[in-house]
Amino acid sequence: MSFLEISAMSKSYGEGENLTEVLSNINLKVNEGEFIAIVGFSGSGKTTLISALAGLIKPDSGGVIFKGAEIDGPGAERGVVFQSYSLMPWMTVAGNVGLAVDSVFGKKSRTERKAIVDKYIDMVGLSHAADRKPSELSGGMRQRVAVARALAMQPEVLLLDEPLSALDALTRAKLQDEFADICQKEKKTIILITNDVDEAILLADRIIPLTPAPKATLGPDFTVDIPRPRDRADMNSNDDFIGLRAEVTSYLMEVGSARNADSERQINLPNVVPISKDKDQLPSTYADASKSVREERFLEFSQLKKVYPTPKGPLTVVDGFEMSMKKGEFTTLIGHSGCGKSTVLSMAAGLNPITEGAIILDGHHITEAGPDRAVVFQAPSLMPWLTAYENVALGADRVYPNASKAERNDVVEYYLQRVGLIDSMHRSASDLSNGMKQRVGIARAFALSPKLLLLDEPFGMLDSLTRWELQDVLMDVWKRTQVTAICVTHDVDEAILLADRVVMMSNGPNAKIGNIMTVDLERPRSRKALLKHPDYYAYREELLEFLEAYEGGANPSQDQLKSISEKSAERIARQKKSSAQLTAAE
């Protein structure tokens, strides 16, 4: 008999014509002490599934059997951690955890209950913050409280509904490592709902995909046969990890592609030229250099510095950022929160005044915002009362004043088609999903025909599977335009997929460039192709090692950074040699 079993469970919402069948014939057997990760797309019914397991909703048919008995509601033997923290804002960390302990262990003495509270607060590393309220905690710390609260109830089964998905990628990675350690200590039966394949492999014994809704059901099992403890960086040189990651990712991409097959119609991009901005005079200091080498030094950051006034005195966020880019180059900026990535981007956009130094684009000194630069922010920033078409047309109407209405229409429709929205272009922005809204933002940016495309964590608010889709959309549109681009990201895989060079920022304040990694991978690129590339995981490991060196506000020495680069160079050379030998043998 299975410890926990889901038997022929189905669940729908609505009635009649509005009926939506979310889950269909879900079957799963879980052994005691097993860690199951269920991965799927947004809207595939993952939260509905976890709510049914928790006894918070009743299935239409089938059910959940725990230790031989069908569940009929919530129970203390099943602890739940949701994506939102759901903490009592007026209570301290200890108070929030104590609330759960008191409800389950009311018969224990006050001293015993306090010992339980203290044990689990310490386990999640929050002993120093036990007397703080949620408003005084970071997002990562709040989620630690939610985990401590669930564990303190000492449940037999722990249900985790995307507990880390609301966090930035670097905080998420840190908590994944901590959570792996906690899981080893507690030895619980765990079901984790996630959209992150790496998170699933790092933590689980089995990975089971949930196919897209409607009528979502479970796909094939993938066994994670990698010894514990699992080190995030070391796994990049583990053949079992590389193979499993490719299998799971390929499966999810295939079912996602089948879901999102878009019809296309032939649209030719008209030969219309955007307005240019020539009024700025290049400072004499840079005039000579820019005249002769503009193709090679199309974009220049020269000793860039940004200082903000604060009540405690001037705060230097970025200090001495120095870099040049070729025309058509794609660069990504990566680093820990607070390292000045977005500050650099906002100065390049002309949205944030430069304190010292200069940014020169195609021979012109950037002093203010202009149509020669397009920006895609983390939030899509659309006019909600306008349609997708009208949001893109706003920019096109401004930058192509000499084009006919038909030519501007072709520009708008061309880029909406490229991002897969030609059939939804007349839908109101307010009716679009977050992923669709960001597609509109990408189409609007490219429709400006900018000299420089600036992307500030454009997919940071999306689940990782939707992010994969939009990264491929971005790459597809970029390869047609070859626009010079800079993308700020927290995502190591995104940084490698998109870039010709990855610029790694040191910690702030006084942040500067810590290291630059050239990504020598052929284009055009796709995530599926990179998963099979022998050098991909070497680049990945170098970035992870760099980020770990700066973890917790540390500033490593030049020798440490040099060691990371040397190890990476040796690894890549070794992999290339192995690949060449394999090719010769074939």
matplotlib code that plots the C-alpha trace (Angstrom):
import matplotlib.pyplot as plt

x = [0.0, 1.3, 1.8, 0.0, -2.0, -4.0, -6.6, -8.4, -8.8, -10.4, -11.4, -13.3, -14.5, -17.6, -20.8, -22.3, -20.5, -18.2, -17.0, -13.3, -11.8, -8.5, -7.3, -8.2, -7.6, -4.6, -3.0, 0.1, 1.5, 4.1, 6.2, 6.9, 10.0, 9.9, 10.5, 8.3, 8.6, 5.7, 6.7, 4.4, 3.4, 1.5, -2.2, -1.7, -3.5, -0.6, -2.1, -5.4, -3.6, -1.8, -5.0, -6.7, -3.8, -4.1, -7.9, -8.7, -10.8, -13.0, -12.3, -15.2, -14.2, -11.5, -9.7, -6.6, -5.8, -3.5, -2.3, -5.3, -8.0, -9.5, -9.0, -12.0, -10.5, -7.3, -5.3, -2.2, -0.5, -0.3, 1.7, 1.5, 3.7, 2.2, 3.9, 2.5, 3.8, 0.5, 2.1, 0.3, 1.8, 1.3, 3.1, 6.8, 8.6, 8.3, 4.7, 3.8, 5.5, 4.1, 0.6, 0.9, 2.6, -0.1, -2.8, -1.2, 0.5, -1.9, -1.6, 2.2, 3.6, 4.5, 8.2, 7.9, 6.0, 8.7, 11.4, 9.7, 9.3, 13.0, 14.2, 12.6, 13.3, 17.0, 16.7, 15.8, 18.5, 16.2, 17.2, 18.6, 15.3, 12.9, 11.5, 11.1, 7.8, 7.2, 7.5, 11.1, 12.0, 13.1, 11.1, 13.5, 13.3, 9.5, 9.4, 11.8, 9.2, 6.5, 8.8, 9.6, 5.9, 5.0, 7.9, 7.1, 3.7, 5.8, 3.6, 4.0, 3.6, 4.9, 3.2, 5.1, 3.3, 6.0, 7.4, 10.4, 8.9, 8.2, 11.9, 14.7, 16.9, 19.9, 17.8, 15.9, 19.1, 20.4, 17.1, 17.0, 20.4, 19.2, 16.0, 17.9, 19.8, 16.6, 14.9, 17.8, 17.6, 13.8, 13.4, 9.8, 7.5, 7.4, 5.5, 6.9, 5.1, 7.6, 8.2, 12.0, 13.7, 17.0, 15.1, 13.4, 16.6, 18.4, 15.8, 13.7, 13.8, 11.3, 10.2, 6.7, 5.5, 2.0, 0.7, -0.9, -4.5, -7.3, -7.6, -4.1, -2.7, 0.6, 3.3, 6.1, 8.2, 11.9, 14.0, 16.7, 19.5, 22.1, 23.7, 23.0, 24.1, 23.8, 26.1, 24.6, 28.0, 29.4, 26.4, 27.3, 30.1, 27.8, 26.8, 23.7, 22.5, 23.2, 21.4, 18.4, 18.1, 18.1, 15.4, 13.0, 13.5, 13.0, 9.8, 8.4, 9.4, 7.7, 4.4, 4.6, 5.3, 2.3, 0.2, 1.4, 1.5, 0.9, -0.5, 1.5, 0.7, 3.2, 4.0, 7.0, 8.8, 8.6, 11.8, 11.0, 13.6, 13.1, 13.9, 17.4, 18.6, 21.7, 21.4, 23.7, 27.4, 29.9, 32.3, 35.6, 37.3, 35.8, 35.3, 38.5, 38.1, 34.5, 35.1, 37.5, 36.3, 32.6, 31.7, 33.9, 33.1, 29.5, 28.5, 31.0, 30.8, 33.6, 34.4, 30.7, 29.8, 26.5, 26.1, 22.8, 22.3, 21.1, 20.4, 23.7, 25.7, 26.5, 26.1, 28.2, 26.3, 28.4, 32.0, 34.2, 32.1, 34.2, 33.1, 32.8, 30.5, 30.5, 27.5, 25.2, 26.6, 24.4, 25.7, 24.1, 24.7, 24.6, 25.3, 23.7, 20.9, 22.1, 25.2, 24.0, 22.9, 19.6, 21.3, 23.7, 20.8, 18.7, 21.6, 22.1, 18.4, 18.8, 16.3, 18.8, 21.4, 25.1, 27.1, 30.5, 31.9, 30.0, 27.9, 28.4, 26.1, 27.0, 29.1, 26.5, 26.7, 23.6, 22.1, 18.4, 15.9, 15.3, 13.7, 17.1, 16.9, 14.1, 13.6, 11.7, 11.2, 10.3, 6.7, 5.3, 4.1, 1.3, -1.7, -4.3, -7.2, -5.5, -5.2, -1.9, -1.9, -2.5, 0.2, 2.8, 1.5, 2.0, 5.8, 5.7, 3.6, 6.2, 9.4, 8.2, 6.6, 7.3, 5.9, 2.4, -0.3, -0.1, 3.7, 3.4, 0.6, 3.0, 5.7, 3.3, 1.8, 5.2, 6.6, 3.4, 3.5, 7.2, 6.2, 3.2, 0.4, -1.0, -4.2, -4.5, -3.5, -6.9, -7.4, -7.2, -3.9, -5.9, -7.2, -3.7, -1.7, 1.6, 3.6, 1.5, 1.9, 5.6, 5.5, 3.7, 6.5, 9.1, 7.2, 6.9, 10.6, 11.7, 9.1, 11.0, 14.0, 16.3, 20.1, 20.2, 17.8, 17.8, 16.2, 15.8, 15.0, 12.3, 11.2, 11.8, 8.1, 7.3, 7.5, 10.6, 8.8, 7.1, 10.5, 12.0, 9.4, 9.9, 13.7, 13.4, 11.0, 13.5, 16.3, 14.3, 13.4, 16.9, 18.6, 16.5, 17.5, 21.0, 20.2, 22.9, 21.4, 22.1, 20.0, 20.1, 19.3, 19.6, 19.2, 22.5, 21.0, 19.4, 22.7, 24.5, 21.6, 21.3, 24.8, 28.0, 29.6, 28.4, 29.4, 29.6, 29.2, 30.9, 28.8, 27.6, 28.1, 31.0, 30.1, 32.2, 32.8, 34.2, 34.7, 33.7, 33.0, 33.0, 30.4, 31.8, 28.7, 27.4, 24.3, 21.4, 20.9, 18.0, 17.7, 17.2, 20.5, 22.4, 21.4, 23.4, 26.4, 29.6, 30.7, 27.4, 27.8, 31.3, 30.1, 27.3, 29.7, 32.0, 29.0, 27.8, 31.3, 31.6, 28.2, 29.1, 32.3, 30.3, 27.6, 26.5, 28.1, 31.7, 34.2, 36.7, 40.3, 41.7, 43.5, 40.1, 38.6, 41.7, 41.4, 37.8, 38.7, 41.7, 39.6, 37.0, 39.5, 41.0, 37.6, 36.4, 39.7, 39.3, 35.7, 36.5, 39.4, 37.0, 34.4, 36.9, 38.1, 34.5, 33.9, 37.0, 36.1, 32.7]
y = [0.0, 3.5, 6.0, 8.7, 8.1, 10.2, 8.0, 9.0, 12.6, 15.2, 18.8, 21.5, 25.0, 26.8, 25.4, 24.9, 26.8, 28.3, 24.9, 24.5, 21.1, 21.8, 18.4, 15.1, 11.6, 12.3, 9.1, 9.1, 6.8, 8.2, 6.1, 7.2, 9.5, 10.1, 13.6, 14.2, 17.3, 18.1, 20.6, 22.4, 25.6, 28.5, 27.8, 24.0, 23.3, 22.9, 24.9, 23.1, 19.8, 20.9, 22.3, 18.9, 17.1, 19.6, 18.9, 22.6, 21.7, 18.7, 16.9, 16.3, 12.6, 10.4, 11.4, 11.4, 8.5, 8.9, 5.8, 3.8, 6.4, 9.0, 12.5, 14.8, 18.0, 19.7, 17.9, 18.5, 15.5, 17.5, 20.8, 23.3, 26.1, 28.4, 30.8, 33.8, 33.9, 34.5, 35.7, 37.7, 41.2, 42.2, 39.2, 38.5, 35.6, 33.6, 34.6, 33.4, 30.0, 29.7, 30.2, 26.9, 25.1, 26.1, 24.8, 21.4, 20.9, 22.6, 19.9, 20.3, 22.7, 26.3, 25.4, 22.4, 24.5, 27.3, 24.7, 23.5, 27.1, 27.8, 24.6, 25.4, 29.1, 28.1, 25.5, 28.1, 30.5, 33.1, 33.0, 36.5, 37.8, 35.9, 39.2, 41.0, 41.5, 40.5, 44.1, 44.1, 41.0, 40.5, 38.3, 35.4, 35.7, 35.8, 32.5, 31.0, 31.8, 30.1, 27.0, 27.0, 27.3, 24.3, 22.2, 23.1, 21.4, 18.2, 16.9, 13.5, 15.0, 18.4, 20.1, 22.9, 25.1, 27.0, 28.3, 30.1, 31.3, 34.9, 35.4, 36.7, 34.0, 34.4, 34.5, 31.5, 29.5, 30.2, 29.1, 25.9, 24.9, 25.6, 23.8, 20.7, 20.7, 21.0, 18.2, 15.9, 16.6, 16.2, 13.2, 14.1, 12.8, 15.9, 16.9, 20.1, 22.0, 24.0, 25.5, 25.3, 22.1, 22.8, 23.2, 19.8, 18.0, 19.6, 18.5, 15.5, 11.7, 11.8, 14.5, 14.3, 16.8, 18.1, 18.7, 22.1, 22.7, 22.2, 18.6, 18.5, 15.2, 13.8, 12.9, 10.3, 9.9, 11.0, 9.4, 11.6, 9.1, 11.6, 11.1, 13.5, 16.1, 17.7, 20.7, 23.2, 24.1, 20.6, 19.2, 21.1, 18.5, 15.5, 13.6, 12.2, 15.8, 17.0, 14.1, 14.3, 18.1, 17.8, 15.0, 16.9, 20.3, 18.8, 17.1, 20.3, 22.3, 19.8, 19.9, 23.7, 24.0, 21.8, 24.1, 27.3, 26.5, 29.8, 30.3, 32.8, 34.8, 36.4, 40.0, 41.8, 44.4, 47.7, 49.7, 52.6, 54.6, 55.8, 59.4, 60.0, 62.3, 64.3, 67.5, 66.2, 67.3, 64.7, 65.9, 66.9, 64.3, 61.5, 63.0, 61.7, 58.1, 57.8, 59.1, 56.3, 53.3, 53.8, 50.3, 48.7, 51.1, 51.6, 51.9, 53.2, 53.4, 55.6, 55.8, 55.8, 56.8, 57.2, 58.8, 59.2, 61.7, 60.0, 61.3, 59.7, 61.3, 60.5, 56.8, 55.7, 52.9, 52.4, 53.5, 53.3, 51.2, 50.9, 49.0, 49.3, 47.2, 46.5, 47.3, 44.3, 42.8, 41.4, 41.8, 40.6, 42.1, 39.8, 40.2, 40.2, 42.5, 46.1, 45.8, 48.6, 46.6, 48.5, 51.8, 51.3, 50.4, 53.4, 55.8, 54.2, 54.8, 58.5, 58.0, 58.6, 61.4, 60.4, 61.7, 61.3, 59.8, 59.4, 57.0, 57.4, 55.7, 55.8, 59.0, 60.8, 61.6, 60.3, 63.0, 62.2, 59.6, 59.3, 57.1, 55.6, 53.5, 51.1, 49.7, 46.6, 46.6, 43.7, 45.0, 45.3, 49.0, 48.8, 51.1, 48.6, 50.3, 49.9, 46.7, 44.9, 46.4, 50.0, 49.6, 48.8, 51.4, 54.2, 53.9, 53.2, 56.3, 58.4, 57.0, 56.7, 60.1, 60.0, 56.5, 55.8, 54.4, 51.1, 50.9, 51.6, 48.9, 46.4, 47.2, 46.7, 43.5, 42.1, 42.3, 41.1, 38.1, 37.5, 37.3, 35.0, 37.5, 38.1, 36.4, 38.3, 41.7, 43.3, 42.0, 44.6, 44.6, 44.1, 40.7, 39.3, 37.0, 38.3, 36.4, 37.8, 41.4, 41.0, 39.7, 43.0, 44.9, 43.1, 43.7, 47.4, 47.7, 46.1, 48.1, 51.3, 50.0, 51.3, 51.6, 50.2, 47.7, 47.8, 44.9, 45.2, 41.7, 41.4, 37.9, 38.2, 38.2, 35.1, 31.4, 29.7, 27.7, 30.8, 32.5, 29.8, 30.5, 34.2, 33.9, 31.9, 34.5, 37.3, 35.4, 34.8, 38.5, 39.6, 37.4, 39.2, 42.7, 42.3, 45.3, 46.2, 45.0, 44.9, 42.7, 42.8, 39.4, 37.3, 34.1, 32.3, 30.3, 33.4, 35.3, 32.6, 31.9, 35.6, 37.0, 37.4, 38.5, 38.2, 41.1, 40.1, 43.0, 43.2, 43.9, 47.4, 50.1, 51.2, 48.4, 47.9, 45.2, 42.1, 39.9, 39.6, 36.2, 35.8, 33.3, 31.5, 29.6, 29.6, 31.5, 31.2, 29.8, 28.0, 26.5, 23.0, 23.2, 24.6, 21.7, 19.4, 21.7, 20.4, 23.9, 25.2, 23.7, 25.0, 28.6, 27.9, 26.7, 29.7, 32.1, 30.1, 30.2, 33.9, 34.6, 32.3, 34.3, 37.4, 35.7, 37.6, 40.9, 39.4, 41.1, 38.4, 39.2, 39.4, 36.1, 34.4, 35.9, 34.9, 31.4, 31.2, 32.4, 30.0, 27.0, 27.9, 28.3, 24.9, 23.3, 24.8, 23.8, 20.3, 20.0, 21.4, 18.9, 16.0, 17.3, 17.5, 13.9, 12.7, 14.4, 12.9, 9.4, 9.7]
z = [0.0, -0.9, 1.8, -0.3, -3.4, -5.9, -7.6, -10.9, -9.6, -11.9, -11.1, -13.1, -12.5, -13.8, -15.3, -18.7, -21.5, -18.9, -17.6, -17.6, -17.0, -15.2, -14.1, -15.7, -14.4, -12.1, -10.7, -8.5, -5.8, -3.3, -1.0, 2.6, 2.7, -1.1, -2.5, -5.6, -7.8, -10.1, -12.9, -15.2, -17.0, -15.4, -15.6, -15.8, -12.6, -10.2, -7.4, -7.9, -7.5, -4.3, -2.8, -3.4, -1.7, 1.2, 1.5, 0.7, -2.3, -3.2, -6.5, -8.9, -9.1, -7.6, -4.5, -2.3, -0.1, 2.9, 4.8, 3.5, 4.2, 1.9, 3.0, 3.4, 4.5, 5.9, 8.5, 10.7, 9.1, 5.8, 6.1, 3.3, 2.1, -0.5, -3.0, -0.9, 2.6, 4.4, 7.6, 10.3, 9.8, 13.4, 14.8, 15.1, 13.4, 16.6, 17.0, 13.4, 13.9, 17.5, 16.2, 14.2, 17.0, 19.5, 17.2, 16.8, 20.1, 22.5, 25.1, 25.4, 28.0, 27.2, 27.5, 25.1, 22.6, 22.7, 22.2, 19.0, 17.8, 18.5, 16.9, 13.5, 13.5, 14.0, 11.3, 8.7, 9.9, 11.5, 15.2, 14.9, 13.5, 15.8, 17.3, 13.9, 12.2, 8.5, 7.4, 8.6, 6.6, 3.0, 0.7, 1.2, 5.0, 4.9, 2.9, 5.5, 8.2, 6.1, 5.8, 9.5, 10.4, 8.2, 9.6, 13.2, 12.8, 12.3, 9.5, 7.9, 4.5, 3.4, 0.4, -1.3, -3.8, -5.7, -2.4, -4.0, -7.3, -6.0, -5.3, -7.5, -9.1, -6.8, -3.6, -4.9, -5.5, -2.0, -0.4, -2.6, -1.2, 2.4, 1.7, 0.4, 3.7, 5.7, 3.8, 4.5, 8.2, 8.4, 6.1, 5.2, 2.5, 0.2, -2.9, -4.5, -7.1, -9.2, -12.7, -12.3, -13.7, -11.9, -8.6, -9.2, -10.0, -7.0, -4.5, -5.8, -6.1, -8.9, -11.4, -12.9, -15.5, -15.5, -19.0, -19.9, -19.0, -19.9, -18.9, -17.5, -16.5, -15.3, -17.9, -17.6, -14.5, -14.5, -11.8, -10.3, -9.7, -8.5, -5.1, -2.2, -1.2, -4.6, -5.2, -7.7, -9.3, -9.3, -11.0, -14.2, -14.8, -13.8, -16.9, -15.2, -14.4, -17.9, -19.4, -17.1, -17.5, -21.2, -21.1, -18.8, -20.5, -24.0, -22.9, -21.4, -24.5, -26.8, -24.9, -24.6, -28.3, -29.2, -26.9, -28.5, -32.2, -34.0, -37.4, -39.6, -42.6, -44.9, -43.9, -45.5, -43.4, -45.3, -45.9, -43.5, -41.7, -38.1, -37.2, -35.9, -33.2, -34.3, -32.2, -29.4, -29.7, -28.8, -26.1, -27.6, -25.3, -27.2, -30.7, -32.3, -31.1, -32.2, -35.7, -36.7, -34.8, -34.4, -35.9, -33.3, -30.5, -31.3, -27.6, -25.0, -21.3, -20.1, -16.3, -15.6, -12.0, -10.2, -6.8, -5.0, -2.1, 1.1, 4.7, 5.7, 2.9, -0.8, -1.8, -4.8, -6.4, -9.6, -9.7, -12.8, -15.1, -18.3, -21.4, -25.2, -27.5, -31.2, -33.3, -33.2, -30.1, -27.4, -23.8, -20.6, -17.1, -14.1, -10.4, -7.0, -6.0, -5.4, -7.7, -10.0, -13.0, -13.5, -12.7, -15.6, -17.9, -16.8, -17.5, -20.9, -21.5, -20.6, -17.7, -14.9, -14.9, -15.1, -12.1, -13.8, -17.0, -20.3, -22.4, -26.2, -28.6, -32.3, -31.7, -29.7, -26.0, -24.1, -22.0, -22.1, -23.4, -27.1, -29.8, -30.7, -27.5, -26.7, -23.2, -22.1, -18.3, -16.0, -15.9, -19.4, -18.9, -21.4, -21.7, -20.3, -22.2, -25.6, -27.6, -28.2, -31.7, -30.4, -27.8, -30.4, -32.9, -30.3, -30.8, -34.5, -35.2, -33.5, -35.0, -38.6, -39.3, -43.0, -43.5, -44.8, -42.6, -44.5, -43.9, -40.2, -40.0, -41.7, -39.1, -36.2, -37.6, -38.5, -35.0, -33.4, -35.6, -34.7, -31.0, -31.7, -31.1, -34.6, -33.6, -30.4, -31.6, -31.2, -27.6, -24.9, -22.9, -19.7, -21.1, -21.8, -19.6, -18.1, -20.7, -23.6, -22.2, -22.2, -25.8, -26.7, -24.9, -26.9, -30.2, -29.3, -28.6, -31.9, -33.9, -33.0, -35.0, -32.2, -32.3, -28.8, -27.1, -23.3, -21.4, -17.6, -16.4, -19.0, -18.0, -14.2, -13.3, -15.4, -14.4, -15.8, -18.5, -19.9, -19.7, -21.9, -24.6, -24.5, -24.6, -27.8, -29.1, -28.3, -29.9, -33.1, -33.4, -32.5, -35.2, -37.8, -36.7, -35.1, -32.9, -30.3, -27.0, -23.2, -20.9, -17.1, -15.6, -12.5, -14.6, -15.4, -18.2, -19.7, -19.5, -21.5, -24.0, -25.1, -24.9, -26.9, -23.6, -20.0, -17.8, -14.1, -11.7, -8.3, -5.2, -4.4, -3.3, -5.5, -7.9, -11.1, -13.6, -11.8, -14.8, -18.5, -20.0, -23.8, -24.9, -27.9, -28.9, -32.5, -33.5, -34.0, -30.5, -28.9, -25.5, -26.9, -28.9, -25.9, -23.7, -26.0, -26.4, -24.7, -23.6, -22.3, -18.8, -18.5, -19.0, -16.5, -13.9, -14.3, -13.7, -10.7, -9.2, -9.7, -8.1, -5.2, -4.7, -4.2, -2.1, 1.1, 0.1, -0.1, -2.4, -3.5, -4.3, -7.8, -7.3, -6.6, -9.7, -11.7, -10.4, -11.6, -15.0, -15.3, -14.2, -16.7, -19.6, -18.8, -18.6, -21.9, -23.6, -22.3, -23.5, -26.9, -27.3, -26.3, -28.7, -31.6, -30.9, -30.9, -34.2, -35.7, -34.5, -36.2]

ax = plt.figure().add_subplot(projection="3d")
ax.plot(x, y, z, "-o")
ax.set_aspect("equal")
plt.show()
